[in-house]
Structure formats: structure tokens, C-alpha cells
């Protein structure tokens, strides 16, 4: 966990010191959102439906695994989804397509993971509306665009908003960035169409009331994974028993490293954890642990380690498992003629 995140879960001297800056952030966010909602600024409307999967907190909540699941679900039901995202961790700002073998340093780690896992057309760009238009020009068969993140990117008009909430961390101290973890206040949930509560195995349960308004659909989701994929030989997969009794290290450069480490613990593994900042550009030296017989990591981190991977490097394959009713709910929100 980054040092600042320790001050996001409660009110501390550091968060109090940062509170005036959070008021400025809140005012700027409110003005921008009001400008789009009030018609002063006009969002770009695409000729196909747009589904935004986002959150109101900084850090990992499970958006990308849910995006992967939704893209696969839509394809399985006769749709032709395309995916847009910001490409965090990459250097490119202009719209660009992301091939499955794309370079995470330029495309972004999440974008490459999305392209590899879904087989869908993926485009990135600082301007998601421009990225989506470029995607549609490159892939005319696309009949629905899924935006991984972008709940606050109001320049792109959307037909469905899904907000993912991490039940383990919630909304922290309830303050906006940088004094707290919030990108927008919890009242923002009054405008979304659905809230998906990411529930850890053995963790909390989705609340029966609040923070989601009564009109929003509610769904639970968990992240499930039982197999590890070899980075050196991607076709090889093993279970947790392969690592028991061995000297194991685990690395995580994601928004919520502790979630990954807890998942490994629930699998019965003993390991030495190593946390890195979200979107960390891994190098071989980051994984050079003396005596290590295995180094375990997330799939998002694995795309950045593939080119220097050795036989001891493994990625946990994780899938989002939402309520069975979520898929049909999404289909019901899409225009029948799209």
C-alpha cells in the first residue's frame, strides 16, 4: 500500500493537512460534471451503446476483471463489443489500438491484459471519446463499447453506468482526493444504473441499504482464481499445491495489493509479500529474490514481466464471478435495435 493510502482509511494528521486541497479537487470535479450535465459542455454521443464500468475511489476495486467478464458475456450473446480505456501506465496519449502482444510501456498494462484476455478490439487514449470513435472506424462491426474506468470522463456519453464498490475498503475516511480515496462523493452513486459490490471470500457482504440509491440495481461479485500460469510457458498451468513447501515470493503492483495477498493466503500458501505502486514498471531486478523457488504475481503485473520471465515466474489467473442475473440485466439495458 502506498504511504498516502494509509491515511485514506481514517482521519489522520496527514489527511487533515491535505483536506483543503480535497475541497479544491471537489469543487473542480463538481464544476466539470455540472457543465456536462447542464449542457454547457456537450458529451460525444456514439452511434452504438456505451457501457461504463468505473468507481468513485482510487485504487483497485475489480473494474478490469468485471470488464473482461462483461466483454466475454456480450460476445457469448451475439454482440460485438469493443473496449476503450485510458491506458494507465503507458506513455501514449493519442488514440491507438492495442494488440494482444502490445508493449505495456506504451499501451498500458490493463489495456494489454484486456486485449489478451478478451480477444476484443481494444483502444486507448486520454480522450476516451476520441478513442471510441477511432475504435468504431477501425472495427465497423462493433455494436457496443465498454469503457474500463471512465465514470468521471463525462466527455463520453454513456447509456449504462456500473459502479464497482470494494466492500473490504469501502469509501475510507469519506474524503476526496488527496485527503481521502474518493474521486467523487458517495452521492455520485445516485446517478448510476447499477452498483456491483466486490465481496472477498470470507469477507463482508453487500449492504442491504445505502450507499446505493433505491433505483440502482445491486449485484455482488467475487474474484475467483485457482490456477497459476507460467510466464515462461503460458500453456502450462498448476494449482496452489505446486508451491507448497517451497520458498515463495509474491509481488503486486496493483491498486489493492493486499487483496491479492489475502487471496494467496486463502489458497493455503506461505510467501513473502512485496508491494509496489499501481502500474509499477517492473524490471528483472524487482523479481530477483535470493533463493526464491517461485515468484507469484497478478495477471496485470505479468504482462509487464513477460519479456524477461524465467521458470520461477507465475501469474494467478483470476476471473470475476458476478451474480448470475447481472448479464441479463445488462442486455435489458441495451437498445434492442443496436
BELMOWO-V557416 format. One record per residue. RES is the residue in three letters. BURIAL is b if it has 16 or more other ideal C-beta (glycine too) atoms within 10 Angstrom, else e. Layout:
res={RES	RES}
burial={BURIAL	BURIAL}
This chain:
res={UNK	UNK	UNK	UNK	UNK	UNK	UNK	UNK	UNK	UNK	UNK	UNK	UNK	UNK	UNK	UNK	UNK	UNK	UNK	UNK	UNK	UNK	UNK	UNK	UNK	UNK	UNK	UNK	UNK	UNK	UNK	UNK	UNK	UNK	UNK	UNK	UNK	UNK	UNK	UNK	UNK	UNK	UNK	UNK	UNK	UNK	UNK	UNK	UNK	UNK	UNK	UNK	UNK	UNK	UNK	UNK	UNK	UNK	UNK	UNK	UNK	UNK	UNK	UNK	UNK	UNK	UNK	UNK	UNK	UNK	UNK	UNK	UNK	UNK	UNK	UNK	UNK	UNK	UNK	UNK	UNK	UNK	UNK	UNK	UNK	UNK	UNK	UNK	UNK	UNK	UNK	UNK	UNK	UNK	UNK	UNK	UNK	UNK	UNK	UNK	UNK	UNK	UNK	UNK	UNK	UNK	UNK	UNK	UNK	UNK	UNK	UNK	UNK	UNK	UNK	UNK	UNK	UNK	UNK	UNK	UNK	UNK	UNK	UNK	UNK	UNK	UNK	UNK	UNK	UNK	UNK	UNK	UNK	UNK	UNK	UNK	UNK	UNK	UNK	UNK	UNK	UNK	UNK	UNK	UNK	UNK	UNK	UNK	UNK	UNK	UNK	UNK	UNK	UNK	UNK	UNK	UNK	UNK	UNK	UNK	UNK	UNK	UNK	UNK	UNK	UNK	UNK	UNK	UNK	UNK	UNK	UNK	UNK	UNK	UNK	UNK	UNK	UNK	UNK	UNK	UNK	UNK	UNK	UNK	UNK	UNK	UNK	UNK	UNK	UNK	UNK	UNK	UNK	UNK	UNK	UNK	UNK	UNK	UNK	UNK	UNK	UNK	UNK	UNK	UNK	UNK	UNK	UNK	UNK	UNK	UNK	UNK	UNK	UNK	UNK	UNK	UNK	UNK	UNK	UNK	UNK	UNK	UNK	UNK	UNK	UNK	UNK	UNK	UNK	UNK	UNK	UNK	UNK	UNK	UNK	UNK	UNK	UNK	UNK	UNK	UNK	UNK	UNK	UNK	UNK	UNK	UNK	UNK	UNK	UNK	UNK	UNK	UNK	UNK	UNK	UNK	UNK	UNK	UNK	UNK	UNK	UNK	UNK	UNK	UNK	UNK	UNK	UNK	UNK	UNK	UNK	UNK	UNK	UNK	UNK	UNK	UNK	UNK	UNK	UNK	UNK	UNK	UNK	UNK	UNK	UNK	UNK	UNK	UNK	UNK	UNK	UNK	UNK	UNK	UNK	UNK	UNK	UNK	UNK	UNK	UNK	UNK	UNK	UNK	UNK	UNK	UNK	UNK	UNK	UNK	UNK	UNK	UNK	UNK	UNK	UNK	UNK	UNK	UNK	UNK	UNK	UNK	UNK	UNK	UNK	UNK	UNK	UNK	UNK	UNK	UNK	UNK	UNK	UNK	UNK	UNK	UNK	UNK}
burial={e	e	e	b	b	e	b	b	b	e	e	e	e	e	b	e	e	b	b	e	e	b	e	e	b	b	e	e	b	e	e	e	b	e	e	b	e	e	e	e	e	e	b	e	e	b	e	b	b	b	b	b	b	b	b	b	b	b	b	b	b	b	b	b	b	b	b	b	b	b	b	b	b	b	e	e	e	e	b	e	b	b	b	b	b	b	b	e	b	b	e	b	e	e	b	b	b	b	e	e	e	b	b	b	e	b	b	b	b	b	b	b	b	b	b	b	b	b	e	b	b	b	b	b	b	e	b	b	b	b	b	b	b	b	b	b	e	e	e	e	e	b	b	b	b	b	b	b	b	b	b	e	b	b	e	b	e	b	b	b	b	b	b	b	b	b	b	e	b	b	b	b	b	e	b	b	b	b	b	b	b	b	b	b	b	b	e	b	b	e	e	b	b	b	b	b	b	b	b	b	e	e	e	e	e	b	e	e	e	e	b	b	e	e	e	b	b	b	b	e	b	b	b	e	b	e	e	b	b	b	b	e	e	e	e	e	e	e	e	b	e	e	b	e	e	e	e	b	b	b	b	b	b	b	b	b	b	b	b	b	b	b	b	b	e	e	b	e	b	e	b	e	e	b	b	b	e	b	b	b	e	b	e	e	e	b	b	e	b	e	e	b	e	b	b	b	b	b	b	b	b	b	b	b	b	b	e	e	b	e	e	b	b	b	b	b	b	b	e	b	e	b	b	e	e	b	b	e	b	b	e	e	b	b	e	e	e	e}
